Amino acid sequence: MKKIVIGIILIIKIIGIYKYVASNKKVMSDKSKEQIKSNDMLTMMLETEAGTGVYEETKASEWPTDGYIFNETLSKCENGGTLTWDDENKKVEMQSNTSDKCYIYFDIANQTFANYIIENIYTEDGVNGLYYHDGVGTYTNASEEAGDNSYRYSGANPNNYVCFGSDATTCPEDNLYRIIGLFDDDQDGVYNIKLIKNTSIGDYAWDSGTSNTWNATEKPDIYTTLNTTYWNTLSSEWQNLIDATYKWQVGGATWSTTNTVKQYYGIEIKNQTEYEETMAIGLMYVSDYGYSSSPENWQTALYDYLNTSNTNNNWLYLGDEWTISRTLDTTYNVFYVYSTGFVHFYGGVGGLHAVRPSVYLKSEIAFEGGTGSASDQYRITE
């Protein structure tokens, strides 16, 4: 049996590179460009949309690599020839004793959920309700961005819904989550998506005692509520999608009636040095709540009683609800969103407020489909 390396040359008048395929805008590789032998004995098929199993014939003059994977199961030759992918040289190899007509299939590789959002949903600040917080922008209050290179959803009702905890065709209301944003805390270019449950799991106390402090030996009751009680309601399939080693900033922030969202971010996250807590499930930060409002409100003090923009143009507003941010002024106060929308602290941690679990997904979680609307939520997989 002789080994024939299939190279390039399809019957085309102009040798060119397809930069994009179908609606997925997958870029062909510029590396390892092999010449395909010209004859009508080779048909190359590319998947048109990830996971659909729908393929179209392509006249591309190069083997697709970046964004595609060789489908060995579907790739066949009519007279018994076998096809394999040479990953080192990025080309298809064929073994046959005779001339053969072959059909070669390539699937769209699973794209991480974070990369899908960055490459397909974010186009410029404000489009699809998504803002890139790089500290640079031409829109109103761009100077108030977090400056952490995060991508955050803002405004009244962006399409940022995710079905989490269920594979049902119609996502149960209890499994609706929403994307707070995409975060790259260590600035390595790899993002974790932060979700928050769309509805509360009930009203709970932060702690039955008088301390809001997190330390190595003592954690408030809310930690158990989230990381034991709620965690155990999730099946192992969905627990495995959560980054349970994520470090949450729980050192706290200083109370002020004039703090804007950027000021809160600076003291509770950016300049946080007091304490980090590794856990699977937490709550939203004060700054998460502030940045989910439309940018024109980012200079508004979050304590402003009279400014209804905190509620009318803020998709994250639910009502009376805990945040994970405690105050540094005392050891028994925790920040929460008041029922009318402004941020305050509770003078005593024993009070009851709504709880919405928040999680960071593992960075490698793959995008399966959906548009992010309430009726067509994003679907994800391990």
N, C-alpha and C positions, 0 to 999 in steps of 0.2 A: 504494500500500500504506500503510495507516495503522498507526500505532504505538500499541498499547494497553498501558498499564502495569497489570499485574495487581496488585491491592492485597489487602486482608485480608477478612474476613467469611466464615467458614465457617458452615454451618448448625449452630449450637450454641446452647444456651440460656444458658450462662454463659460470658462472655468471661474467659478465664484464660490463664495462661502455664504451659506444661509446664516445670517446673524440670529434670526429668531424663528421658532417653529410654532405654528398655530397660535393660540391665544396665550400660551404660557411664557412666551418670551425667553426661552432657554437659549443661552449663548453656546454656540459650538466652540470646541477647543481649537486653539491655534497651535497646539503642540502635537508632535508625532503625526504629522500629516502624511498619510499613506496614499499612494495612487491606487485607485480602484480600477481593475481591468475592465475595459469597455466591451461589454456584450450584453445581450438581453437574457443572460443566464442568471442574473442577480437582481433581486428586488429587495430594496431596503425599506422597512416599515417603521415609522415612529409613532409612539403613542401621542394622542392629541391632548389628553387631559389626564392628570395623575389619577390612577386607580380605576379608570373607566373601562380599560381593555379595548378602547376604540383606537384604531391605527389608520394612518394615511401613508401612502407611498410617497417617498421623497426622492428628488433628483439631486440631493446634496452631494457635493464632490469630496466630502471627507467623512470619516467615521465619527459619529457623535460620541463625545466622551463626557465633558462637563454637563451635569444635569441629567444624564441618561445612563442606564445600565443595560447590558446585553441580556436579552431574554432567551436563555438556552432552551427552555421548554418549547417555546413556539417556533424557534428558528429551525427550519427543516430543509432538506434537499429531496427532490423527487426520486432520485435513483439510489438513495441510501447513504449519501455522503453525510458526514458529521461536521458540525460547526462548533467551534469553541472560541472564547475570547482570550486573547493574549493581553493581559492587563499591563504587563511591563512595557510592551511596545504599542499598546493601544490600537490593536487591530484584530480582525476576525481571521481565524485559521480554519481551513477545510481539509478534511481527509476523505479521499474517494479513489476508487479504482477506475472510474470512468468519467466522462463529461457529465455534468449534472446541472440542473437548474435549482437554485437555492433561494429561499425566502428568509431574510434576516430581520429580526424584530428587536426593537429597543424600547424599553419602558422609561417613563420619566421617573427619575430617582426620587425617593421620599425626600421632601424638602422640610427642613425644620420649620416649626410654627413661627418662630421668631423671624427667620429669614424671609418667610412668605410675607409677613406683615411689612417688613422693611422694604422688600423688593417690589411688592405688588400694591400695597395699600398706601404707604407713604410716598407721595410724589413731591409735595411741598407743604410748608407749614399751613395748617388749617384745612387742607383737603382731607375729606373723610374724618374730620374731627381730630386728626392726629398731628402732634407738634413734636419736632425734634429739638430737644433742649441742649443745644450746643452753645448757647449764649450769643448766638448771632441770628438776626432776623430782621425783616422789614415791616412786620406787622405791629399793631398797637401792643405796647408792653413787652416786646421781645426782650428788652433788657431785664425783665423780671424772671426770665427762664431760670431753671435750676442750674444749668450749666454743667450737668453731669453726663451729657450725651445720651440721656434716656429718651425714649419715645413715649409720650403720654397722651391719652385721650381726654379731650376737653369739650365742653359745651353741653347743650340740653339733652341730646339723645343720640350719640354716635352709634354706629353699627359695630359694637364691640362685644357681642354676646358669644358665649362659648357653652356648649353642652358638656358638662363635666359630671361624671359619676353614672352615666347611663349611655347605652348604645341603642336605645329605642328610636325607631324612625321618627316619631314625634317626641321631642325632648320634654320630659316632665318638668313642670314649673319649678319643682324643688331642686332640679339639677341645672338651672340656669345660673351661670356665672357671667361676670363681665371683666374685661381687661382694663386694669388700672394703667398699665404701661409695660414697657420693655426696659430692663435694667442691666447694665454692665458695670457692676460695682468695682471690679478689679481692673477695668479698662483694658481687657484683652481681646475685645471684639466679639466676645461670645455673650449673648443676651439670655436672660431668664425672663419669662413673661409672668407678670404678677396678676393673679385673678382675685376677685372678691365675689362672694355669693350675692346673688341679686336680691335675695330676701333674708330677713333675720331668722335665726334659729330659736329666738326667744329672748326674753329679758333676763339678764344675769348680773350678779354682783361682780365687781372687779376682785374683791377679796372680802372675806368675812371678818378680817381683823382691821388693823388701822395702818397698814404699811403698803406703799405702792412699790417698794424697792425690789429689784431683781438682784439676786446674787447667787453664788455657786451652791449654797445650801438651802436657800429659800426662794420660792417663786409664788406669785399671787395665785389665787384660786382660778383666775381666768385662764391661766396656763393649762390647768387640768381640764377645764371645760372644753378648751380647743383641742389639746393634744392627746387627750385620752377619750373623753366622752364623744366629741364630734369625730375625731380620727377613727374611732371604732365603728362609726356608721358607714365608712367607706370600705369597699371591697379591696382586696390586695391589688387587683388590677389597676385601680385608680390611685391607691396609695403609692404605687410604683412610679406614677407620673410626677409626683411631688418631690421637690428637692428638700428632703428632710434635714439636710445639713446647712441650710441657708442661715446666715447670721443676720438677725434682726437687731436694729439699733433701739435699745430700750433704756438708754441713759437718761432720757428726758429732755425737757425744754423749759426755758424761763418764761413765766407768764407775763404778758403785757397786753393792754387794751389796744395798742397800736401796731402790733406785729402783723405784717403782711405775710403772704405765703412764702416768699423768698426768705424772709427773716426767720420764719419757723423752720424752713428747710436747713438754713445755715446752722441753727443751734441744735436741731434734733437729729440731723443726718450728716451733713457735710463736715461739721466740726465736732462730731460726736467722738469722744475719747473715753467716756466713763465706763460704758458696759455694752457688750453685745451678747445676745442670747441665741444659741443655735436651737432651732425648733422647726417643725414641719408646718404648723399652722399659727398664724398671728391675726392681726387686725390691720386696718388701714392706719397710716400715719396722718397726723394733722396736715402735713404738706401734700399727701395724696389727695385729701379732700379739697384743699385750696387750689391745686393745679387742675382739678377736674372741672372747675368753673371756667367759663369763657375767658380768654386772655384779657379782655377789657376790664375785668374785675380783679386782676392779680395785684393791683396796687391798693386795693381796698383792705382795710384791717379786718381780719377774720372775726373780730369781736364786735363788729359794727351791727348793732341791734336793728337798725332801720334799713339796711341795704338788702333788699330782697333778691338781688342778683346772685347771692350765695345759694339760693334755692331755685330760682327760675331758670338759670343757665348752668346748672351743675347736675350732671347725670348721676353723680355719686350720692347726692342728697337723698336720704331716706327719712330722716326725722331724728328723734332722740336716740343717739347711738354712741357707743364707746369707740375711742381710738386706742392704739397701742401706746400712745405717747403720754408719759406721766410728767408731772410738774417737778421742777427742781426746787421750788420755793418751800415746799413742805414734803413730808414723807407720807402724806395721806390724800393727796389730790391727783386726779387723773383727768386728762383732757377728754372731752366728749363733744359731740355736735348736739346743740340744743334743738328742741322741736321746731323752732322757727328758723333754724339754719345757721346761727352764728356759733363760733367755737368758744367754749367756756371750760371751766374745770369743776369737778364735783368735790365739794368740801366734805370729804369722808368717803372712803372707798366702798362702803357697804351698800350704796344705792344701786338700784336696778336700771339698766339701760339695754337697748337692743344690741345684739351681737351678730356680726356678719363675718364668718371665717374668711381669711385671705391666705393665699398660698403662692409660692413661687414654683412654677413648673421647671422641671429639668430642662437644660438648654437643648438637649437633643430630641425633645418631643417633636414628632412629625405632624405636619398639616395633612388632613384627609379631605377636607372640602368645606363647603358652606360659604356664605357671604357675610356672616357676622350680624345679620339682622335678628330681631327677636323671634321671627318665624323660621329663619334659615341660619341657625347658629353655626359658628365654626365647629368643626369636628376634628378631633386630634387622636393620635395613637402613639404608643410607645415606640 
